[in-house]
Amino acid sequence: MVNAPDVSVILVSDYAAGASRGWDDLRATLASLARQDYDGPVEVILSESAEHADAIPPDLVALLPSLRVVLSESRGSYSLKNHGVVMAAADIIAILDADCRPDPDWLRRLVAAFRENPEAAAVSGRTTYEGGSATERILALLSRSYIDHGGPGGGATRFISNNNAGWRRAAFLAHPLPEDAGPFAARMQSEAVLRDGGRLWFDPRARTIHEFEGWRMEADIRRNAGYGTVITRIRDRRMPMAWLVRLGRISIPLIALGKTWNSWRDCVRCWRGYGVRWHELPIALVVAPIVICLEIPGMWGAFGNREITATSYR
């Protein structure tokens, strides 16, 4: 009899899906999953759209023989993640974007966090960018520290990582990702969990390294993030600060100011965890409002109910 898995890992390519670089990212992530030091039974599922079935490289299974590919008519990354969770067998689900390489102890850390915090509905890990340049360190801090409380150990949070998180399967199925608000609308999910009395946890030791494609990728992230900030509050008036979007596009400067303030607080709280050096922190504080300005086109489009089409995200 085959043992039921302790944990199911759901892989989804949310960036450059179907392109050669997307498959290369997936190869690197599968190789990292093959090196995990967790010693319990694990299943790994690649949730992919049927439209890319013929393009899936045959060598992926050689990198991780236990890999299972599940196909669906879904196209968006959130619907693919939802489908992957439905198809998973374990009670603990780890959701990982295909361009994020986990550290060897990543899965062990996630599972341990659930065992130490049985009341947690979801556990998020820390994501940094590859490379050692100041640009990569600073942009990782600005883009990834929103979920982070800055300490060396775990702690409660109000957010769920969109690329590096574990879930109790029942909690995810009760609050699936929204499929009609773009690829950066996961805040709707975390707020739904909190309203239902669920607890969200952050563990910085469950670390992944995100591929870094330069400023073009950062601009794409920010444009989608701006769209998500506005469209989620238009769709769900229970979201924090949702009243602000009732002002229409005139609220965009206020939203940008609020996001800048939050980003500055994140920088001061978390800079050490992202490898930012003390003399680079002032640069991060200067860059923060610049990258937030990159979100404004997405905010503008959301108020006009115009989805972003020129993007590598799905």
C-alpha positions in Angstrom: 0.0 0.0 0.0 1.3 3.4 -0.9 1.5 5.8 2.0 -0.6 8.9 1.7 1.6 12.0 1.4 2.3 14.2 4.4 2.4 17.2 2.1 1.5 18.0 -1.5 3.6 20.6 -3.4 1.7 22.5 -6.2 3.8 24.0 -8.9 2.4 26.6 -11.2 4.2 28.7 -13.9 2.7 32.1 -13.4 5.4 34.1 -15.4 6.6 33.4 -18.9 4.4 30.3 -19.1 5.0 28.2 -22.2 8.2 30.1 -23.1 11.6 28.5 -23.0 12.7 30.6 -20.0 9.6 29.5 -18.1 10.5 25.9 -18.6 14.1 26.6 -17.6 12.9 28.2 -14.4 10.8 25.1 -13.7 13.7 22.8 -14.3 15.7 24.7 -11.7 12.9 24.5 -9.2 12.3 20.8 -9.8 16.0 20.2 -9.2 15.8 22.1 -5.9 12.7 20.1 -4.9 14.7 16.9 -5.6 17.2 18.1 -3.0 14.8 18.7 -0.1 15.8 17.2 3.2 12.2 16.4 4.3 12.0 12.6 4.9 8.3 12.1 4.9 6.1 11.1 1.8 5.6 14.0 -0.6 3.7 14.4 -3.8 4.6 17.1 -6.3 2.0 18.3 -8.8 2.6 20.5 -11.8 -0.8 22.2 -12.5 -0.7 23.3 -16.2 -3.2 24.4 -18.8 -4.2 21.9 -21.4 -3.2 24.4 -24.1 0.5 23.9 -23.1 0.3 20.1 -22.9 2.2 19.4 -26.1 4.9 21.9 -25.0 5.8 20.3 -21.7 9.4 19.2 -21.9 9.7 15.4 -21.5 12.9 15.8 -19.3 11.0 17.3 -16.4 10.1 13.9 -14.9 13.7 12.8 -15.1 14.5 15.7 -12.8 11.9 14.6 -10.3 10.5 11.1 -11.0 7.6 11.6 -8.6 6.3 14.6 -10.5 2.6 14.4 -11.5 1.3 16.6 -14.2 -2.4 17.6 -14.0 -4.0 19.4 -16.9 -7.1 21.5 -16.9 -8.8 24.1 -19.1 -7.7 26.8 -16.7 -5.4 29.5 -18.1 -4.9 31.9 -15.2 -2.3 31.2 -12.5 -4.9 31.4 -9.7 -7.3 29.0 -11.4 -4.4 26.6 -12.0 -3.5 26.8 -8.3 -7.1 26.2 -7.3 -7.2 23.2 -9.5 -4.0 21.8 -8.2 -5.2 22.0 -4.6 -8.4 20.2 -5.6 -6.3 17.4 -7.2 -3.9 17.1 -4.2 -4.1 14.3 -1.7 -2.4 15.7 1.4 -3.9 17.8 4.2 -1.0 20.2 4.0 -0.5 21.9 0.7 2.6 23.9 -0.3 2.1 26.2 -3.3 5.2 27.3 -5.1 5.7 29.4 -8.2 7.8 27.7 -10.8 10.4 30.5 -10.8 11.2 30.1 -7.1 13.9 27.8 -6.0 13.5 26.5 -2.5 16.3 26.0 0.0 17.0 22.4 0.8 15.2 22.7 4.2 12.2 24.7 2.8 9.6 21.9 2.9 10.8 20.7 6.3 10.5 24.3 7.7 6.9 24.7 6.3 5.7 21.4 7.7 7.3 22.1 11.1 5.6 25.5 11.2 2.2 23.8 10.9 3.0 21.3 13.5 4.2 24.0 15.9 1.1 26.2 15.1 -1.8 23.9 14.7 -4.2 26.8 14.5 -2.5 28.3 11.5 -4.5 28.2 8.2 -1.5 29.2 6.1 2.2 29.6 6.6 4.3 31.9 4.3 8.0 31.8 3.8 10.6 34.5 2.9 11.4 35.1 -0.8 14.6 36.8 -1.9 16.0 37.5 -5.4 18.9 35.6 -6.9 22.2 37.4 -7.3 24.2 39.6 -5.0 23.9 43.1 -6.4 22.5 46.0 -4.4 19.7 46.4 -7.0 18.5 42.8 -6.4 18.7 43.1 -2.6 16.9 46.4 -2.5 14.1 45.4 -5.0 13.6 42.1 -3.1 13.2 44.1 0.1 10.7 46.5 -1.5 8.7 43.8 -3.3 8.7 40.9 -0.8 8.9 42.3 2.7 5.2 43.3 3.0 4.5 39.9 4.6 7.6 39.9 6.9 7.7 41.0 10.5 11.5 41.4 10.4 12.4 39.0 13.2 14.6 35.9 13.0 11.7 33.5 14.0 8.1 33.0 13.0 5.2 35.2 13.8 1.6 36.2 12.9 0.9 38.2 9.8 -2.0 39.6 7.9 -0.8 38.4 4.5 -0.1 35.2 2.5 2.8 35.0 0.1 1.6 34.6 -3.5 4.6 32.5 -4.5 5.9 30.6 -1.4 3.2 29.4 1.1 1.8 26.4 2.7 -1.9 25.8 3.5 -4.2 23.5 5.3 -6.1 22.0 2.4 -9.5 22.5 4.1 -8.8 26.2 4.7 -7.7 26.8 1.0 -10.8 25.0 -0.3 -13.0 27.1 1.9 -11.3 30.3 0.6 -9.9 29.6 -2.9 -8.0 32.3 -4.8 -10.2 34.8 -6.8 -10.0 33.9 -10.5 -11.5 37.1 -12.0 -9.3 39.9 -10.5 -5.9 39.4 -12.1 -2.7 37.7 -10.9 -2.2 40.0 -7.9 -5.5 39.7 -6.1 -4.5 37.2 -3.3 -5.2 39.8 -0.7 -8.9 39.0 -1.1 -8.1 35.4 -0.1 -6.1 36.4 3.0 -8.8 38.8 4.2 -11.5 36.1 3.7 -9.5 33.8 5.9 -9.0 36.4 8.6 -12.7 37.3 8.6 -13.4 33.6 9.1 -11.2 33.6 12.2 -8.3 31.9 10.6 -4.7 32.6 11.6 -1.9 33.4 9.1 1.8 32.7 10.0 5.1 33.8 8.6 8.3 31.8 8.9 11.5 33.4 7.5 13.3 30.1 7.5 11.2 28.6 4.8 13.2 30.5 2.1 12.9 30.5 -1.7 15.0 32.4 -4.2 13.0 34.1 -6.9 14.4 34.4 -10.5 15.2 38.1 -11.2 14.7 39.4 -14.7 15.7 43.0 -14.1 13.7 46.2 -14.2 11.4 44.9 -16.9 10.1 42.2 -14.5 9.9 44.7 -11.7 7.8 47.1 -13.9 5.5 44.2 -14.8 5.1 43.2 -11.1 4.3 46.7 -10.1 1.8 47.4 -12.9 -0.1 44.2 -11.9 0.2 45.1 -8.2 -1.3 48.5 -8.8 -4.2 46.9 -10.8 -4.7 44.4 -8.0 -4.8 47.0 -5.3 -7.7 48.9 -6.9 -9.7 46.1 -8.5 -9.8 44.0 -5.3 -11.3 46.9 -3.5 -13.8 47.6 -6.3 -14.9 44.0 -6.2 -14.9 43.5 -2.4 -15.9 46.5 -0.3 -14.9 44.6 2.8 -11.3 45.0 1.9 -9.2 47.4 4.1 -9.4 51.0 2.8 -11.9 50.0 0.2 -13.8 53.2 0.8 -10.9 55.1 -0.8 -11.6 53.7 -4.3 -15.1 55.3 -4.2 -13.3 58.5 -5.0 -12.3 57.1 -8.4 -9.0 58.0 -10.0 -8.6 61.0 -7.8 -7.7 58.5 -5.1 -4.6 57.3 -6.9 -2.1 59.8 -5.3 -3.5 58.9 -1.9 -3.1 55.2 -2.5 0.5 55.8 -3.8 1.3 57.8 -0.7 -0.1 55.2 1.6 1.8 52.4 -0.2 5.0 54.5 0.1 4.5 54.9 3.8 4.0 51.2 4.2 7.0 50.4 2.1 9.2 52.7 4.2 8.0 50.9 7.4 8.8 47.5 5.8 12.2 48.7 4.8 13.1 49.9 8.3 11.7 46.7 9.9 13.1 44.1 7.5 16.2 45.3 5.7 18.6 42.9 7.5 16.5 39.9 6.4 17.0 40.7 2.7 20.8 41.2 2.9 20.5 45.0 2.5 23.5 46.7 4.0 23.1 49.6 6.4 24.4 52.1 3.9 22.0 50.8 1.2 18.9 51.4 3.4 18.7 55.1 2.5 18.8 54.2 -1.2 15.9 51.7 -0.6 13.9 54.5 1.0 14.5 56.7 -2.0 13.7 54.0 -4.5 10.4 53.0 -2.8 8.3 55.8 -4.1 9.8 55.4 -7.6 8.8 51.8 -7.9 5.4 52.6 -6.5 4.9 55.1 -9.3 5.3 52.1 -11.6 2.0 50.9 -10.2 0.0 53.9 -11.3 -0.8 52.7 -14.8 -2.3 49.5 -13.3 -4.4 51.5 -10.9 -5.6 53.8 -13.7 -6.6 50.8 -15.8 -8.4 49.1 -12.9 -10.6 52.2 -12.5 -11.6 51.8 -16.1 -12.1 48.1 -15.7 -9.3 47.5 -18.3 -7.3 44.3 -17.7 -3.6 44.4 -18.3 -2.8 42.5 -21.5 0.9 43.5 -22.1 2.3 41.3 -19.3 4.2 38.1 -18.8 1.9 37.0 -16.0 -1.1 34.9 -16.5 
